[in-house]
Amino acid sequence: MKKFFEPLTEEFTKKQMVVNIIGALGVLPCIMLFHKGYGLWIGLGALLLWWLLVLFVYLTYRYIKNK
């Protein structure tokens, strides 16, 4: 597990900036959910799930690349 989360302890790089931007783009569908009437908590939950999915894909990519 330590090797899986190791990329998060490195200095902030351009790759991590791209991951953060992609994660932040999850706000757009969450705003649409909020305006459709699903509520604030559903939108925030969707944003959290999106961000975790992006982070998991990035960490899996780095883990396989460094293996």
C-alpha positions as CSV (number, residue, x, y, z in Angstrom):
1,M,0.0,0.0,0.0
2,K,2.9,2.4,0.7
3,K,4.2,2.1,-2.8
4,F,0.7,2.7,-4.2
5,F,0.3,6.0,-2.4
6,E,4.0,7.1,-2.9
7,P,3.3,9.4,-5.9
8,L,1.2,11.7,-3.5
9,T,4.3,12.4,-1.4
10,E,6.4,13.7,-4.3
11,E,6.8,17.4,-5.1
12,F,3.9,19.0,-7.0
13,T,4.5,18.4,-10.7
14,K,2.7,19.2,-14.0
15,K,1.3,15.7,-14.1
16,Q,-0.3,16.2,-10.7
17,M,-1.6,19.6,-11.9
18,V,-3.3,17.9,-14.8
19,V,-4.9,15.4,-12.5
20,N,-6.2,18.2,-10.2
21,I,-7.7,20.0,-13.2
22,I,-9.4,16.9,-14.4
23,G,-10.7,16.3,-10.9
24,A,-12.0,19.9,-10.7
25,L,-13.9,19.5,-13.9
26,G,-16.2,17.2,-11.9
27,V,-17.9,20.4,-10.6
28,L,-19.7,20.9,-13.9
29,P,-21.9,17.7,-13.7
30,C,-22.4,18.3,-9.9
31,I,-23.8,21.8,-10.6
32,M,-26.1,20.2,-13.2
33,L,-27.3,17.7,-10.6
34,F,-28.0,20.5,-8.2
35,H,-30.0,22.5,-10.7
36,K,-32.0,19.5,-11.7
37,G,-33.3,19.3,-8.1
38,Y,-31.3,16.5,-6.7
39,G,-30.0,18.6,-3.8
40,L,-26.7,19.8,-2.6
41,W,-25.6,16.6,-0.9
42,I,-26.1,14.5,-4.0
43,G,-24.0,17.0,-6.0
44,L,-21.3,17.1,-3.4
45,G,-21.3,13.3,-3.1
46,A,-21.0,13.0,-6.9
47,L,-18.1,15.5,-6.8
48,L,-16.3,13.4,-4.2
49,L,-16.8,10.2,-6.1
50,W,-15.5,11.8,-9.3
51,W,-12.4,13.2,-7.5
52,L,-11.7,9.8,-5.9
53,L,-12.1,8.0,-9.2
54,V,-9.7,10.4,-10.9
55,L,-7.2,10.0,-8.1
56,F,-7.5,6.2,-8.1
57,V,-6.9,6.0,-11.9
58,Y,-3.8,8.3,-11.5
59,L,-2.4,6.2,-8.7
60,T,-3.0,3.0,-10.5
61,Y,-1.3,4.3,-13.6
62,R,1.7,5.4,-11.6
63,Y,1.9,2.1,-9.7
64,I,1.8,0.1,-12.9
65,K,4.3,2.4,-14.6
66,N,6.8,2.1,-11.8
67,K,6.4,-1.6,-11.3
